[in-house]
Amino acid sequence: MWHGDEPVTLDMLHKPIHEELTRVARRQEMTNYSAIAPLASLHMDNPAHRDEMRHILGKISTYEHRQGRPMLTAVVVHRQDNIPGYGFFELARHLGLLSTGQDELAFFCREVARVHTAWTSPR
């Protein structure tokens, strides 16, 4: 599992997924794990592929956080409940963005708003 301790550079990111997430954010939309999984030849019904997706998304959010931006992967949710997986919240805690006991749903909603604002604001 990705814990955000290792250095991350732009060239280390999964480019097709990172690019898709920036497009989703610029459109102020959301996507789901199953929709982006094919970009990495992954299938979300495979536990090993779910682990790989957590790793890919963890690197992306860690990179974005270290660039002073919100967790871009906030725009990726489960189809069935429209919230991100446990790994999103675990990484947010690790990065110091979410405190233990803090309302995860409220944090998630704020982070989505921050992502949409960051990617639609003029640079």
Summary of the structure (lengths in Angstrom):
residues: 123
radius of gyration: 13.3
end to end distance: 32.4
largest distance: 39.2
contacts: 346
relative contact order: 0.18
helix: 59%
strand: 3%
